[in-house]
Amino acid sequence: MLAQLRNYGSGRLMPFLKQYHPIVHLLLVGTVMARMASSMSMPFLAIYLSRESQLSPLLIGAFIGLGSLAGTVGGFVGGALSDRVGRKAIMMTALLGWVVVFTGFAFAKATLAFMLLNMLNGLCRSLYEPVSQALMADVTEKEKRLKVFSMRYIAINVGVAVGPLLGAYVGVFEAWLPFLVTGFIYFIYSAILYTFLRKFGIRTIEGEQRKNVTVRSAWRIIVSDRVFRLYIGGGIIGAIGYSQMTVTLSQYVEQSVAKGAALFALLMSLNAVIVVLLQAPISRWSERRAPIVAIVTGNVMFALGDIGYALSHSWTAFMISMFLFTLGEILNYPAANVLIDRLAPEGMRGTYFGAQSFSNIGHFIGPLIGGYLLSNWGGNRLFFLLAVVTVFGTFFYWKGHRLHEIVRKTC
């Protein structure tokens, strides 16, 4: 019986491994490691600051939002440079920067130091994320890219499912310890990634993909692309709503129920577990439909989740609301990546994925708006408003999709 199970598992595993480039598998495993590490510490930053400092919710939102603001420019520049100088250099710079960031978080004492480190964290994320997505697309056939983006999203959430629980456990010993462990994991990952990128011929891949792209020429192309601007508009509005999950929601939960910090850790892990369990079947549903259908449906789920948060006063209600919100994630984010991938000209995939980081403007504005409304309106009105705003953001994606279809048919 055991031999049959081993043969069955091997029979399914080997075709899966051969179906994608080894670099794709490496990046998927690395994504689990990296997200597990960062989610050990970062989701608790807002709670830590609210307890250990005199900062108001508005200032905490601004503080954390600065990381996304720093990443807005960094993602575009890094993506454009990756099309010119290669993916490896940009990715390694980001990973080693993360080592500095989380080691610094472990030992920093001054508020200014935390602010600068958080900005550097946003910059590193904006460099690494789009370039790693572009590299995955570089080595994958077009018809398989939605599956790759979906698997990447599963990998992110496997890490996020484990990370907060590990962070809560490790943080019992010392508050700074999760940050130091995170820095060490990023160092190990950077060393492994460097070794394997050299082994599996990244130089050849980069040689095939590199184009004579400058930041100035990339900017001109992006600015002139009306469809892309509409997609970014939809992304910014979506980010305003999504950013509340890791900043404002943590404070709202702590105010609303007993043992709010423990519930928030559970909600973050629940979010990730739902993605891991449901991403594959929902992706199969999405593959048979246009990406815009998944985005519209996903935004409706986001809105229902926000309405649920507004009405929740118990652990069970918050968990049901997180379930609905997570369905929105599963539908929305891989489909949005497919829209960008289909829009990007060949040889400029890094530029377009990097410029997608302009949606980080929403991640900066979102915590500011959320912190202000939480202080002055309370969480109920805040999340009802976010539901309306999220549904409105669908218009930009729909408008961009229609324009792209018209342009494609006339070419």
C-alpha positions in Angstrom: 0.0 0.0 0.0 2.8 2.4 0.9 4.6 1.6 -2.2 1.5 2.3 -4.3 1.1 5.7 -2.6 4.8 6.5 -3.2 4.4 5.6 -6.9 1.2 7.6 -7.2 2.8 10.7 -5.6 5.9 10.3 -7.7 3.7 9.9 -10.8 2.0 13.2 -10.1 5.0 15.1 -8.8 7.5 14.5 -11.6 5.2 15.8 -14.5 4.4 18.9 -12.3 8.2 19.6 -11.8 8.9 19.2 -15.5 6.0 21.4 -16.5 7.7 24.6 -15.2 11.3 25.9 -15.3 13.4 25.1 -12.2 13.7 28.8 -11.5 9.9 29.0 -11.1 10.0 26.3 -8.5 12.9 28.0 -6.7 11.1 31.3 -6.6 7.9 29.6 -5.3 9.9 27.9 -2.4 11.7 31.2 -1.8 8.4 33.0 -1.7 7.2 30.7 1.1 10.4 31.3 3.1 10.4 35.1 2.6 6.7 35.6 3.4 6.8 33.4 6.4 9.7 35.4 7.7 8.3 38.9 7.1 4.8 37.9 8.4 6.4 36.8 11.7 7.0 40.5 12.4 5.4 43.1 10.1 1.7 42.4 10.8 2.3 43.2 14.5 4.1 46.5 13.8 0.9 48.6 14.2 -0.1 46.9 17.4 3.5 47.2 18.7 3.6 50.9 18.0 0.2 51.6 19.5 1.3 49.9 22.7 4.9 51.2 23.0 4.6 54.7 21.7 2.3 57.7 22.1 1.5 57.8 18.3 -2.1 58.2 17.3 -3.8 55.8 14.9 -3.4 58.5 12.2 0.3 58.8 12.8 0.7 55.0 12.9 -1.0 54.8 9.6 1.2 57.5 8.1 4.3 55.8 9.6 3.5 52.4 8.0 2.2 53.9 4.8 5.6 55.6 4.2 6.9 52.1 3.3 4.4 51.8 0.4 5.1 55.4 -0.7 8.9 54.7 -0.9 8.1 51.6 -2.9 6.0 53.4 -5.5 9.0 54.9 -7.3 11.3 52.0 -6.4 9.1 49.5 -8.2 9.0 51.4 -11.5 12.7 52.2 -11.5 13.7 48.6 -10.5 11.4 47.1 -13.1 12.8 49.3 -15.8 16.4 48.6 -14.8 15.7 44.9 -14.7 14.8 45.0 -18.4 18.2 46.6 -19.0 20.7 45.2 -16.5 19.0 41.9 -15.7 16.7 40.4 -13.1 19.4 38.9 -10.8 21.1 42.1 -9.9 17.8 43.8 -8.8 16.6 40.8 -6.9 19.8 40.3 -5.0 19.9 44.0 -4.1 16.4 43.8 -2.6 17.1 40.6 -0.6 20.3 41.9 1.0 18.5 45.2 1.7 15.8 43.2 3.6 18.6 41.6 5.7 19.6 45.1 6.8 15.9 46.2 7.3 14.9 43.4 9.7 18.2 43.3 11.6 17.7 47.0 12.0 14.2 46.6 13.3 15.5 44.2 15.9 17.9 46.7 17.4 16.3 50.1 16.6 15.0 52.3 19.4 14.3 55.7 17.9 11.0 56.3 16.1 13.0 57.9 13.2 15.0 54.8 12.8 11.9 52.7 12.5 10.5 55.1 10.0 13.6 54.9 7.8 13.8 51.1 8.0 10.1 50.8 7.1 10.7 53.0 4.0 13.6 50.8 3.0 11.4 47.7 3.6 8.9 49.2 1.1 11.6 49.9 -1.4 13.0 46.4 -1.2 9.6 44.9 -1.7 8.9 47.1 -4.7 12.2 46.0 -6.2 11.9 42.3 -5.6 8.2 41.5 -6.2 7.7 42.8 -9.7 11.1 41.6 -10.9 10.5 38.1 -9.5 7.0 38.0 -11.3 8.6 39.2 -14.5 11.3 36.5 -14.3 8.6 33.8 -13.7 6.8 35.0 -16.8 10.0 35.1 -18.8 10.6 31.4 -18.3 6.9 30.3 -18.6 4.7 29.8 -21.7 2.0 32.3 -22.0 -0.9 29.9 -21.5 0.6 28.7 -18.2 1.2 32.1 -16.6 -2.1 32.4 -14.8 -1.3 29.1 -13.1 2.1 30.4 -12.2 0.8 33.6 -10.8 -1.8 31.6 -8.8 0.8 29.2 -7.5 2.9 32.2 -6.4 -0.1 33.6 -4.6 -0.6 30.2 -2.8 3.1 30.3 -1.9 2.7 33.8 -0.4 -0.1 32.6 1.7 1.5 29.4 2.9 4.2 31.6 4.4 1.6 34.0 5.8 -0.4 31.2 7.3 2.6 30.1 9.4 4.4 33.4 9.9 2.0 35.2 12.3 1.7 32.2 14.6 5.5 31.8 14.7 5.8 35.5 15.3 3.4 35.4 18.2 5.3 32.4 19.7 8.8 33.8 19.2 7.7 37.3 20.4 6.7 35.8 23.8 10.5 35.5 24.6 11.6 38.9 23.3 9.7 41.5 21.2 12.7 42.1 19.0 13.4 38.4 18.3 11.0 37.9 15.4 12.7 40.7 13.5 16.1 39.2 13.9 14.9 35.7 12.9 13.4 37.3 9.8 16.6 39.0 8.8 18.5 35.7 9.2 16.0 33.8 6.9 16.3 36.5 4.2 20.1 36.1 4.4 19.8 32.3 3.9 17.3 32.8 1.0 19.5 35.4 -0.7 22.5 33.0 -0.6 20.5 30.0 -2.0 18.9 32.2 -4.7 22.2 33.5 -5.9 23.6 30.0 -6.1 20.7 28.6 -8.0 20.3 31.5 -10.4 23.8 30.9 -11.5 23.4 27.2 -11.8 20.2 27.3 -13.9 21.5 29.7 -16.5 20.0 33.0 -15.6 22.6 34.8 -17.7 21.3 33.1 -20.8 17.7 34.1 -19.9 18.7 37.6 -19.2 20.6 37.9 -22.4 17.5 36.9 -24.3 15.2 39.3 -22.4 17.3 42.4 -22.0 16.3 45.4 -24.0 17.8 48.9 -24.4 15.3 50.3 -21.9 16.0 53.5 -19.9 14.0 54.8 -17.1 13.1 57.9 -19.2 12.0 55.9 -22.2 10.0 53.5 -19.9 8.3 56.4 -18.3 7.2 57.8 -21.7 5.8 54.5 -22.7 3.9 54.0 -19.5 2.5 57.5 -19.5 1.2 57.1 -23.0 -0.5 53.8 -22.3 -4.1 54.8 -21.4 -5.2 51.2 -20.6 -2.4 50.8 -18.1 -3.3 54.1 -16.4 -6.9 52.8 -16.0 -5.6 49.5 -14.5 -3.4 51.5 -12.1 -6.4 53.6 -11.1 -8.3 50.5 -10.2 -5.3 49.1 -8.4 -4.9 52.3 -6.3 -8.5 52.2 -5.2 -8.2 48.5 -4.4 -5.1 49.1 -2.4 -6.8 51.8 -0.3 -9.3 49.1 0.8 -6.9 46.2 1.1 -4.3 48.2 3.2 -6.8 48.4 6.0 -6.5 44.7 6.6 -3.0 44.9 8.0 -3.1 48.4 9.6 -6.5 49.7 10.6 -8.2 46.3 11.0 -5.6 45.2 13.6 -6.4 48.3 15.8 -10.2 48.0 15.2 -10.2 44.3 16.2 -8.2 45.1 19.3 -10.8 47.7 20.3 -13.8 45.6 19.4 -13.3 42.2 21.1 -11.4 40.7 24.0 -7.9 39.4 23.2 -8.0 41.4 19.9 -4.3 40.8 19.2 -4.7 37.1 19.4 -7.8 37.2 17.1 -5.9 39.4 14.6 -3.1 36.8 14.4 -5.8 34.1 13.9 -7.4 36.2 11.1 -4.1 36.6 9.3 -3.5 32.9 9.4 -7.1 32.1 8.4 -6.7 34.4 5.4 -3.6 32.5 4.3 -5.1 29.0 4.9 -8.2 29.9 2.9 -6.0 31.0 0.0 -4.0 27.8 0.1 -7.1 25.6 0.2 -9.2 27.5 -2.4 -6.8 29.1 -4.8 -6.5 26.0 -7.1 -10.2 25.3 -7.5 -11.0 29.0 -7.9 -8.2 29.4 -10.4 -9.6 26.6 -12.5 -12.9 28.6 -12.5 -11.1 31.8 -13.4 -9.1 30.2 -16.3 -12.3 29.6 -18.2 -13.3 33.2 -18.0 -11.8 36.6 -18.8 -9.6 38.1 -16.1 -12.0 41.1 -15.8 -14.8 38.7 -14.6 -12.6 37.5 -11.8 -11.7 41.1 -10.8 -15.3 42.3 -10.7 -16.4 39.2 -8.7 -13.4 39.7 -6.4 -14.2 43.3 -5.7 -17.8 42.4 -4.8 -16.3 39.8 -2.3 -14.0 42.5 -0.9 -17.0 44.8 -0.3 -19.0 42.1 1.4 -16.0 41.4 3.7 -15.8 45.1 4.6 -19.5 45.2 5.4 -18.9 42.2 7.6 -16.1 43.9 9.5 -18.4 46.9 10.1 -21.0 44.7 11.6 -18.8 42.3 13.6 -18.5 42.2 17.3 -17.4 38.6 17.9 -14.6 36.3 16.9 -17.0 34.2 14.7 -18.3 37.3 12.8 -14.8 38.6 12.1 -13.7 35.1 10.8 -16.7 34.9 8.5 -16.0 38.4 7.2 -12.3 37.5 6.6 -13.5 34.4 4.6 -15.5 36.7 2.3 -12.6 39.2 2.0 -10.2 36.4 1.2 -12.3 35.2 -1.7 -11.9 38.6 -3.1 -8.1 38.3 -2.9 -8.1 34.9 -4.5 -10.1 36.2 -7.5 -8.6 39.6 -7.8 -4.8 39.6 -7.6 -3.7 36.8 -10.0 -6.2 38.1 -12.6 -4.8 41.6 -12.2 -1.3 40.2 -12.9 -2.6 38.5 -16.0 -4.0 41.8 -17.3 -0.6 43.5 -16.9 1.2 40.5 -18.5 -1.1 40.6 -21.5 -0.7 44.4 -21.8 3.1 44.5 -21.6 5.1 44.6 -24.8 7.7 41.8 -25.2 10.9 42.8 -23.5 9.3 45.3 -21.2 7.6 43.0 -18.8 9.8 44.1 -15.9 8.9 47.7 -16.7 5.2 47.1 -16.6 5.2 44.9 -13.5 7.5 47.4 -11.8 5.2 50.3 -12.8 2.3 48.3 -11.3 3.9 49.4 -8.0 2.3 52.8 -8.6 -0.8 51.2 -7.0 1.2 51.5 -3.8 0.0 55.0 -3.6 -3.2 53.4 -2.4 -1.3 51.6 0.3 0.1 54.9 1.5 -3.2 56.8 1.3 -5.2 53.9 2.7 -3.6 53.8 6.2 -3.9 57.6 6.5 -7.6 57.6 5.6 -8.2 54.6 7.7 -6.4 56.0 10.8 -8.3 59.3 10.5 -11.7 57.7 10.0 -11.0 55.2 12.8 -10.2 58.0 15.2 -13.1 60.3 14.1 -15.8 58.0 12.7 -15.2 54.6 14.3 -14.6 51.3 12.5 -18.3 50.8 11.5 -18.5 53.8 9.2 -15.0 53.3 8.0 -15.6 49.8 6.6 -19.0 50.6 5.2 -17.3 53.5 3.2 -14.5 51.1 2.1 -17.1 48.7 0.7 -18.5 51.5 -1.5 -15.1 52.7 -2.6 -13.9 49.2 -3.6 -17.0 48.6 -5.8 -16.4 52.0 -7.5 -12.8 50.9 -8.3 -14.2 48.2 -10.5 -15.1 50.9 -13.1 -11.5 51.6 -13.9 -10.6 47.9 -14.6 -13.8 47.5 -16.7 -13.0 50.7 -18.7 -9.4 49.7 -19.3 -10.4 46.2 -20.3 -12.9 47.5 -22.9 -10.4 49.9 -24.3 -7.7 47.2 -24.6 -10.2 44.9 -26.4 -10.9 47.7 -28.9 -7.2 48.4 -29.5 -6.4 44.7 -29.9 -9.1 44.1 -32.4 -8.1 47.1 -34.5 -4.4 46.1 -34.6 
